[in-house]
Amino acid sequence: MARLGMNMIHVLCVIIFAITNTSHSLHEKPQAFLQAIRKDITTNLYYSPLSIGANVHNINLAIDLGGSAPLLLTCAAAAKSRSYHPIKCGSSRCIQAKPDPVSCPTNTSKKATCHKSFSTSFTEQPVKARLLRDTVSLLYTDNGFTYMGGGIDMTMTIACTDVKPFPSIVVGTLGLAKTHMALPSQIVSLYKLPFKVALCLPSPNSGESSGSGSLFIGGGPYFMALYPEDISKIFASTPLLPSDQSRGEYFIDVNYIQISGKIVPFFKKSTKICTLAPYTVLHSSIYKALVLAFAEKAKMTKVPAVKPFASCFSSKGLGRWMMGSRVPVIELLLRGGAKWKIYGSNSLVKVSKDVVCLGFMDGGVNLTMGMIIGGYQMEDNFVEFDVKASKFSFTSSLLLINSSCSQSRHF
């Protein structure tokens, strides 16, 4: 308890020092942009509230690591802004966006609206969208911990579509793919920041009830409550793999999976990281081997399965974080030797008062990759995508250091 108190004092001193030495001028370059992330427990969607234009405040946009559009809204939502302007064919913004060839005919003097197709994690095929110009208000930080001022308004190219591929809890997506039009590319280009995107997805079961997760664009340092140092000092890292340039998704290489010393065979296929997959999805052969290995090593009583899960256990005596010797640790052994450890808080899903289930899904035999790492396994883990260095870094569970992703960053 004394150590926890000293850690808290250390963190507060760091924050106070940073705040007192921070300029609040919106004309100076921020350290990084920092947005809140929340989770809708009905849909398992992670989303961020944003304000657009002068009159559209706190609209919810799904966090999409596979989204190549900066912001992809429904056109009905985009039209509510009094300051939006359609981007016309032939304009510099349209040319820079590299529009769909058929969207800007050359045999007419009429300046049509510029169109471009964008990939999303909600759809298998790209979504055709109109390009718009509007102001987007983004929060920022100058100390790696707290929000500064009321946000920075910047004029950006965004997109809207007449179809709605996303649930009603959101009106669009916030695209974080490594493409030239996605939100990170526009921000780091405008403010000359490092091309780094970091996520800390919140869990409804940990941290402050009023807290939110975090999206950083522009790099660290990254400070978390109850931990006295920059969280990047405990990063482990593995290379990011090349991906389709038009989609800009994030892939890593998993060599094999290990559960309490037992190796789960993992054939050589890339692994995608996707916040829109509620739970990690495995190729059927890997999934079956993982379920068998986990059940063999778990010191828990098996109970009937609860859909959509296939392997469930009694949770009596496990404790709030479902950690300890009774719950096997699932280790992802990555290229370069890094280990991403998945503890009970990220492997077991509480489905009732006395039942927990293994939170992995069978993706079938036709899954084109070995694994898709989903949102639940990333909750309370701090992860960073360093696009320029082609490097993925992570912490494993922050609960082990008495922290979490659910924090209040207002000071």
Secondary structure by P-SEA (a helix, b strand, c coil): caaaaaaaaaaaaaaaaaaaaccccccccccbbbbbbbbcccccbbbbbbbccccccbbbbccccccccccccccccccccccbbbbccccaaaaaaccccccccccccccccbbbbbbcccccbbbbbbbbbbbbbbbbbcccccccccbbbbbbbbbcccccccccccccccccccccccaaaaaaaaccccbbbbbbbbbcccccccbbbbccccccccccccccccccccbbbbbbcccccccbbbbbbbcccccccccccccbbbbbbbcccccccccaaaaaaaaaaaaaacccccccccccccbbbbccccccccccccbbbbbbbcccccccccccccccccccccccccccccccccccccbbbcccccccbbbbbbccccbbbbbcccccccccccccccc
